[in-house]
Amino acid sequence: MDITTLIGLLIGLAALAGGYLWDGGHLDALIVPSAMLIVFGGTIGAVIVSFPRSQLSQFGKALSMAFKEHRRDPRESIEELVDMAAIARREGVLALENRAQEHEDPFLKDALMMVVDGTDPELTRQILELEIDAVEHQHEGWAKIFEAAGGYAPTMGIIGTVMGLIHVLGNLSDPGSLGPAIAVAFAATLYGVASANVIYLPIASKIKIRSQLQITEMELMLEGILALQAGENPQLIKKKLYSFIHAPHKTTAESAGEARGEED
């Protein structure tokens, strides 16, 4: 689990509640069931209307992506690809067949099997790029669900507030109750704006960042597989693949090894 997502949500909600309590407020005044029903129920309804069932059925996967750590360090993928490139250069790509069949990453497994089967490099690239595009498109759809919720929630909050004010103005016989009634009406606006900016939109951003990391790793694997298939020098492959990640990941020993590889 990615603890930063949970910590961020808790800090955001705690800051809102803490600021309210600091000024002498009471938490029970923020709990307004009718406003919750209007805002959260209305937001859920609007999202359901906006997206097809096939996309909504993946809501759990989308939420899971925001709370789960990235699968693996890209440096591990690089080292693995470099190791396989050395084996392929020394023994041939057929030597990777068993390793390909047992690999846990479905994308890399499919890529390796295409190389072992002797698939044309250009066709291999086309197929893998289509897979990457499909994954990226899927992740964009997941993020759009939360972005839509972040857009609808504040509007539902305003609607709830207007409905509350209509109720208040329709019962002016008791002026002493106007203040508390208006405060209750504005709770809907609070729910809408707070949920959009503390929950929905940040989760959408997290999904996009997670997607970028995964797509970058898949592109890294793609280039590594094609270089392996072309029989390139393993050290040159390492240098090429490290361009996909930040320079600080490289160690002095790795840089020295790459320099020796280029000299060879």
Secondary structure as GFF3:
##gff-version 3
##sequence-region A 1 264
A	DSSP	alpha_helix	3	22	.	.	.	ID=ss1
A	DSSP	three_ten_helix	27	30	.	.	.	ID=ss2
A	DSSP	alpha_helix	33	36	.	.	.	ID=ss3
A	DSSP	pi_helix	37	41	.	.	.	ID=ss4
A	DSSP	alpha_helix	42	50	.	.	.	ID=ss5
A	DSSP	alpha_helix	53	56	.	.	.	ID=ss6
A	DSSP	alpha_helix	59	67	.	.	.	ID=ss7
A	DSSP	alpha_helix	74	91	.	.	.	ID=ss8
A	DSSP	three_ten_helix	93	96	.	.	.	ID=ss9
A	DSSP	alpha_helix	97	102	.	.	.	ID=ss10
A	DSSP	alpha_helix	106	116	.	.	.	ID=ss11
A	DSSP	alpha_helix	121	169	.	.	.	ID=ss12
A	DSSP	three_ten_helix	175	177	.	.	.	ID=ss13
A	DSSP	alpha_helix	178	195	.	.	.	ID=ss14
A	DSSP	pi_helix	196	200	.	.	.	ID=ss15
A	DSSP	alpha_helix	201	229	.	.	.	ID=ss16
A	DSSP	alpha_helix	234	242	.	.	.	ID=ss17
A	DSSP	three_ten_helix	247	249	.	.	.	ID=ss18
A	DSSP	alpha_helix	252	263	.	.	.	ID=ss19
###
